[in-house]
Amino acid sequence: MEIHFAPLQGYTDFEYRRIHAKHCTGVDAYYTPFLRWEKGGVRDKDIKDILPENNEGIRLIPQLICSDTDEFNRLADAVQEHGYAEMDLNMGCPAPMQTKLKRGSGILPHPSLVESMMKEMARRPEVSFSAKMRLGLDTSEEWKELTDILNSSCLRHLTIHPRIGKQMYKGEVHMDSFSEMTQALHTPIIYNGDISCIEDMEKLASSFPNQHGIMIGRGLLARPTLAQEYLQGREMPEQERKDKILAMHEDMLDYCTRKYKIDSQILLHIHAFWEYQESQMERKAWKKIMKAGSMKNYLEAIRQI
């Protein structure tokens, strides 16, 4: 199975991806946080995030979020201008700010809109498209209205997060619905949702041996070595894992120090590196890192681990 790194706004920007790929192996593809059309263009920061020179050495798949075919084509044009031949359509984002505009999972109750997006993809045979979706926005049955559309599409693969949009990231994933989707859809399937350890990955691999891959987001932010450990078939010794994470941190701190000149800004961004790692650390040490209000206290907290 392929292992894909899911995008998270504010966490997996180009510098994090570059650093992760440098120190941890096992990820087959990285996705950008979604690009969106806003105020007559694509945000400069989103374009900077996909620049090839900022993503050397990794397979990067830019992700688009859009409410109609006009936005889709404008975004696809902008991405193609930078030489990309792979793109992903976000049909899963649960944020109300996006869903109310029929973006993300807000598109799922509108089969005709989904179909129009798939037709636009087919008009770009030079691009390999994929999509990421939820079961629906309001119910776990909405995907069924999209089955024929998805099966006749040109999608290279489809990533499924088996929750509905209204759940956000809470509650149980609907594994029965995911199983039903894998039977109904012809497109290669990638699973996404609540993967935090090797055992989770092994269980998915044995339960769904024909799936194309697994997409992990928060699980890799919490344990950056997870994909590498899965491929090696063993958990890393604690010290080896800690050494990799601290090496990543050293590069990230160097980047933040060069980019931001004020301590408060440096700390704001470097704290994001540790935010999801609480479950992998001694809680007292993690709290000391996250509560550090000065670089002096922060560096002292790092020295202690």
Secondary structure as GFF3:
##gff-version 3
##sequence-region A 1 305
A	DSSP	beta_strand	2	5	.	.	.	ID=ss1
A	DSSP	alpha_helix	14	23	.	.	.	ID=ss2
A	DSSP	beta_strand	29	31	.	.	.	ID=ss3
A	DSSP	beta_strand	37	38	.	.	.	ID=ss4
A	DSSP	beta_strand	41	42	.	.	.	ID=ss5
A	DSSP	alpha_helix	44	50	.	.	.	ID=ss6
A	DSSP	three_ten_helix	52	54	.	.	.	ID=ss7
A	DSSP	beta_strand	60	61	.	.	.	ID=ss8
A	DSSP	beta_strand	63	64	.	.	.	ID=ss9
A	DSSP	alpha_helix	69	80	.	.	.	ID=ss10
A	DSSP	beta_strand	86	91	.	.	.	ID=ss11
A	DSSP	alpha_helix	96	99	.	.	.	ID=ss12
A	DSSP	three_ten_helix	104	107	.	.	.	ID=ss13
A	DSSP	alpha_helix	111	122	.	.	.	ID=ss14
A	DSSP	beta_strand	128	136	.	.	.	ID=ss15
A	DSSP	three_ten_helix	142	146	.	.	.	ID=ss16
A	DSSP	alpha_helix	147	151	.	.	.	ID=ss17
A	DSSP	beta_strand	158	164	.	.	.	ID=ss18
A	DSSP	three_ten_helix	165	167	.	.	.	ID=ss19
A	DSSP	alpha_helix	175	184	.	.	.	ID=ss20
A	DSSP	beta_strand	189	192	.	.	.	ID=ss21
A	DSSP	alpha_helix	198	207	.	.	.	ID=ss22
A	DSSP	beta_strand	213	216	.	.	.	ID=ss23
A	DSSP	alpha_helix	218	222	.	.	.	ID=ss24
A	DSSP	alpha_helix	226	232	.	.	.	ID=ss25
A	DSSP	alpha_helix	238	259	.	.	.	ID=ss26
A	DSSP	alpha_helix	263	274	.	.	.	ID=ss27
A	DSSP	three_ten_helix	275	280	.	.	.	ID=ss28
A	DSSP	alpha_helix	283	291	.	.	.	ID=ss29
A	DSSP	alpha_helix	295	304	.	.	.	ID=ss30
###
